[in-house]
Amino acid sequence: MVSMEHEVLVDLFKNRPSLAAELLSEVLGVPLPPYTEARLASIDLTEIRPAEYRADVVVQLLMDGDVKVRVIIVEVQLEKDARKRFTWPAYVALSRALHACPADLLVVAPDPRVAAWCAEPIELGVPGFVLRPPVLRHADVPRVTDAANAARCPELAVLSAIAHGEGEQGAEIASAALPALGTLDDERARFYYDVVYHSLNEAARRALEARMKGYEYQSDFARKYIALGRIEGKAEGKAEGKAEGEARAVLGFLRSRGLDVSDIARERILAERDLDRLARWIERAAIVSSVDDLIDEPS
């Protein structure tokens, strides 16, 4: 079943066709020829259109009008799928034949274990024919914390929030992304606002809510997944995940006040699983003069 995370990532590449080329060349170091336009192409890679030969996104790189110089197949992979070891080489070969130009593959795999599996070389059988899929991991995605950079590529800013929004720079990433989203058409802006909000850590989310005077999901896309209870990757409903989110909220508040958090204190806060204590720490983080005062709270 297609997940929200899969659809969000696919839509980012559809909304900005040049994103695939930018990530391949600038992040993963894959050499690409000069091009003047990036254009979506059909995801159907054969005339009979069997399901296994439908890629997530196919992008054409064009030079001087309609001269195709490269085609890029984008595949979002959230879990291991042994069939891909056979279909990915087919995608590349078929795209090369259909578009009469060299073809590249970009696999987007957020989970580190899945990413490691995706990056394994695929032996085709003919000597020398080996596909080594370029894989974009969350760790590879640039942290976009500058508003000017976000404005140049809003989709990359959203991708940055997806990859790093739960980390310590979540608030910075959101602050850079929001002005850029305001320049987009209403439908896309609402969708991206929801994605950024959903991707943030608790502290950054609360800061965003305060900045926007409360926040409700704005896009039909997000509401659909919330109603179905299928938003993935979050653990608010589980005690372990909620405790981690609260602990990161504590760290976020301390950092926003400029208080020094030692590695030992950070580990202590992240290791805390008592939700009541974490709730008190969140309240006290706004008034304590040191991290020690927070952790050594009166019993």
Salt bridges, closest charged atoms under 4 A:
GLU22 OE2 - ARG16 NH2 3.08
GLU37 OE1 - ARG39 NH2 3.26
ASP44 OD2 - ARG49 NE 2.81
ASP44 OD1 - ARG54 NH1 2.18
ASP56 OD2 - HIS6 NE2 3.30
ASP66 OD1 - ARG39 NH2 3.27
GLU75 OE1 - LYS84 NZ 2.82
ASP81 OD2 - ARG83 NH2 2.96
ASP104 OD2 - ARG70 NH1 2.67
ASP111 OD1 - ARG113 NE 3.62
GLU155 OE2 - ARG188 NH1 2.57
GLU166 OE2 - LYS234 NZ 2.80
GLU168 OE2 - ARG266 NE 2.56
ASP185 OD2 - ARG188 NE 3.37
GLU202 OE2 - ARG206 NE 3.38
ASP220 OD1 - ARG223 NH1 3.09
GLU236 OE2 - ARG205 NH1 3.70
GLU240 OE2 - ARG273 NE 2.94
GLU244 OE2 - ARG248 NE 3.49
GLU246 OE2 - ARG206 NH2 3.60
GLU272 OE1 - ARG268 NH1 2.82
GLU272 OE2 - ARG277 NH1 3.24
ASP274 OD2 - ARG277 NH1 3.90
GLU297 OE2 - ARG277 NE 3.71
GLU297 OE1 - ARG280 NE 3.28
